[in-house]
Amino acid sequence: METNQLTEKQTKKKSKVIYIIFGVIFLLVIGYFVWQNYQDRTSADEGYETTTGVTSTLYPDTENYDYYNKMLFDINEYDGISQNYREGIMKVFRDNGLFEPAEGEKRFSMTKIKDRASKVYAFGDFTGQTKNNEPEMAFLIQSEDAYESKLFIISSDRDVLFRKDYSYAPIINSFKKGSKIFMEGETLKPSPKDGLIIKSKDSKYALVYNESSKTFDEFYQYTNEDLTQNQKERENGGSDEYQEDSEEPTPEETP
């Protein structure tokens, strides 16, 4: 009888030890999965910061496209710009440090004003060297205070063909080869190539590619008032040559 009781106690003791061992193993397994999950989440967070931050290895045709697409083109008025040209604009921002300007430099962006958006980009065969019927693109970006602008012309291959800075906020539109414009005189002549009109509150210029110099030339576009005034000056014995005002147009508030 005593022997049976002793055996029963030993069996219960062994069972308790087994339960403890299994309990410890279970807790270790749970702890391992909790730690692994934490590591995975930490890695995922670090990966998000890497793929969305601006780094020297950023290329706009990677997973960063959606991030920068929303940053630059978040209004419907830019729907006319296809992905290829959007990536070209992103490349300009990246290559010129415009996504993250240096301390003390102004921040630039595509305008967010809907009425203005359609007037800050235009397409055309500006150099006469477009490929596969894919035009070149001109676009304006402006500073946050709208007192400074930058004009870029890019190819369908995303190469920058022209750049100019302005101390005001103009608007642009393109015109076709053969359109009548003023070029180095007060007589309208057909443009040798597609071109660009750059217009502010106080002036209007035509930008046309010069095949000989491989650069873009800018021509002042006379108003009727200009022509009338110039004619009066000539009739009164003034200079026969048009003297272009040396002062820059005053900064223009964004419409």
C-alpha positions in Angstrom: 0.0 0.0 0.0 2.8 2.4 1.0 4.7 1.4 -2.2 1.7 2.3 -4.4 1.4 5.7 -2.7 5.1 6.4 -3.2 4.9 5.5 -6.8 1.8 7.8 -7.3 3.7 10.7 -5.7 6.7 10.2 -7.9 4.5 10.1 -11.0 2.8 13.4 -10.0 6.2 15.0 -9.3 7.5 13.9 -12.8 4.3 15.3 -14.4 4.7 18.6 -12.7 8.3 18.8 -13.9 7.3 18.0 -17.4 4.6 20.7 -17.3 7.2 23.3 -16.1 9.6 22.3 -18.9 6.9 22.6 -21.5 5.8 26.0 -20.0 9.3 27.3 -20.2 9.7 26.1 -23.8 6.3 27.7 -24.7 7.3 31.1 -23.2 10.6 31.0 -25.1 8.8 30.3 -28.4 6.4 33.2 -27.8 9.2 35.5 -26.8 11.1 34.6 -30.0 8.1 35.4 -32.2 7.5 38.7 -30.4 11.1 39.7 -30.9 11.1 38.6 -34.6 8.0 40.7 -35.2 9.6 43.7 -33.6 12.7 43.3 -35.8 10.5 43.0 -38.9 8.5 46.1 -38.1 11.7 48.1 -37.3 13.3 47.1 -40.6 10.1 48.0 -42.5 10.0 51.5 -40.9 13.7 52.1 -41.8 13.0 50.9 -45.4 10.1 53.4 -45.7 12.3 56.3 -44.7 15.0 55.2 -47.2 12.7 54.9 -50.2 10.8 58.1 -49.6 13.6 60.4 -48.5 15.7 62.4 -50.9 19.0 60.7 -51.4 21.8 60.9 -53.9 20.7 57.6 -55.4 17.1 58.7 -56.1 15.8 58.0 -59.6 12.3 59.2 -60.4 11.4 56.0 -62.4 11.6 53.9 -59.2 9.2 53.4 -56.3 9.7 57.1 -55.5 7.6 58.1 -58.4 4.3 58.0 -56.6 5.7 60.1 -53.7 7.1 62.9 -55.9 4.2 62.7 -58.3 1.8 63.6 -55.5 4.2 66.3 -54.3 4.5 68.1 -57.6 1.3 67.3 -59.5 -1.5 67.2 -57.0 -4.1 69.1 -59.0 -6.1 67.9 -62.0 -4.8 70.7 -64.2 -1.6 68.7 -64.7 -3.4 65.6 -66.1 -2.2 66.6 -69.5 1.4 65.8 -68.5 2.3 62.2 -69.2 4.4 60.1 -66.9 7.5 60.4 -69.1 7.5 64.2 -68.8 6.6 64.1 -65.2 9.7 62.0 -64.5 11.7 64.6 -66.5 10.5 67.3 -64.2 11.3 65.2 -61.2 14.8 64.7 -62.6 15.3 68.5 -62.9 14.2 68.9 -59.3 16.6 66.2 -58.2 19.6 67.3 -60.3 19.3 70.9 -59.1 18.7 70.1 -55.4 15.2 71.5 -55.5 13.5 68.8 -53.5 15.6 69.8 -50.5 17.1 73.3 -51.0 20.2 74.3 -49.1 19.8 76.5 -46.1 19.0 80.0 -47.1 17.9 79.1 -50.6 14.2 79.4 -51.7 12.0 76.4 -52.2 10.5 76.0 -55.6 7.5 74.0 -56.8 5.0 73.6 -59.6 2.2 76.1 -59.0 -0.8 74.9 -57.0 -3.1 77.6 -58.4 -5.6 75.9 -60.7 -6.2 79.0 -63.0 -2.4 79.3 -63.5 -1.4 75.7 -63.8 -2.3 75.3 -67.5 -0.1 78.4 -68.3 3.1 77.1 -66.8 3.8 74.3 -69.2 3.7 73.9 -73.0 4.9 71.4 -75.7 6.5 71.9 -79.1 9.2 70.8 -81.5 11.3 73.7 -80.3 14.7 72.5 -81.6 13.4 70.7 -84.7 15.0 67.5 -83.4 12.2 65.7 -81.7 12.1 61.9 -81.8 9.2 59.6 -82.5 6.8 62.5 -82.6 7.4 63.1 -78.9 7.6 66.9 -78.4 9.9 68.8 -76.1 8.4 70.4 -73.0 8.8 73.8 -71.5 7.7 74.3 -67.9 7.9 77.0 -65.2 8.5 76.5 -61.5 8.1 79.3 -59.0 9.3 80.2 -55.5 6.9 80.1 -52.6 6.6 83.9 -52.6 5.9 83.8 -56.3 8.6 86.5 -57.0 11.1 84.2 -58.7 10.6 81.6 -61.4 12.8 79.2 -63.4 12.1 78.2 -66.9 13.3 74.8 -68.2 12.9 73.2 -71.6 13.5 69.4 -71.7 13.5 66.7 -74.4 11.4 63.6 -74.3 14.6 61.9 -73.1 14.6 64.2 -70.1 17.7 66.2 -71.1 17.7 69.9 -70.2 17.9 72.0 -73.4 17.4 75.4 -71.8 17.2 77.1 -68.5 16.6 80.7 -67.4 15.8 82.4 -64.1 13.3 85.2 -63.8 12.8 87.7 -61.0 9.0 87.6 -61.5 6.3 85.1 -62.3 5.5 84.9 -66.1 3.2 82.5 -67.9 4.0 80.7 -71.1 2.4 79.2 -74.2 3.8 77.7 -77.4 3.3 78.6 -81.0 3.9 76.7 -84.3 6.6 77.1 -86.9 5.6 79.8 -89.4 3.7 81.9 -86.8 4.3 85.6 -87.3 6.5 87.2 -84.5 8.8 90.1 -84.2 12.5 89.2 -84.7 15.1 91.9 -84.4 12.8 94.6 -85.8 9.3 95.9 -85.9 8.2 93.8 -88.8 6.3 90.5 -88.2 8.1 87.5 -89.7 7.4 83.8 -89.8 9.1 81.9 -87.1 11.7 79.3 -88.4 10.7 76.8 -85.7 8.1 76.2 -83.0 8.6 78.6 -80.2 7.6 79.8 -76.8 5.8 83.0 -75.7 6.9 84.3 -72.2 4.5 86.8 -70.9 4.4 89.0 -67.8 2.2 91.9 -66.8 4.5 94.3 -68.5 6.2 92.5 -71.4 6.1 89.6 -73.8 9.0 87.8 -75.4 9.3 85.0 -78.0 11.9 82.3 -77.4 13.1 80.6 -80.6 15.9 78.1 -81.2 18.8 79.3 -83.2 20.1 76.5 -85.5 23.4 78.2 -86.1 24.4 78.9 -82.4 22.5 75.9 -81.0 21.0 78.2 -78.4 17.6 79.9 -77.8 17.2 83.5 -78.8 14.7 85.8 -77.0 12.9 88.5 -79.0 10.8 91.3 -77.5 7.2 91.3 -78.9 6.0 94.8 -79.5 2.5 95.9 -78.5 0.4 98.3 -80.7 1.2 101.0 -78.2 4.9 100.3 -78.6 4.7 100.6 -82.4 2.7 103.8 -82.2 5.1 105.4 -79.8 8.1 104.4 -81.8 6.5 105.8 -85.0 5.8 109.1 -83.2 9.4 109.3 -82.0 10.8 108.8 -85.5 8.4 111.4 -86.9 9.6 113.8 -84.3 13.3 113.2 -85.2 14.0 110.6 -82.6 16.3 107.6 -83.1 15.4 105.2 -85.8 16.6 102.3 -83.6 14.4 100.8 -80.9 16.0 101.2 -77.5 14.9 98.3 -75.3 14.2 99.3 -71.7 17.1 98.1 -69.6 15.0 97.6 -66.5 13.6 94.2 -65.6 9.8 93.9 -65.4 8.6 94.5 -61.9 7.8 91.4 -59.9 4.3 90.1 -60.7 2.0 88.7 -58.1 0.8 85.2 -59.0 -2.7 85.4 -60.6 
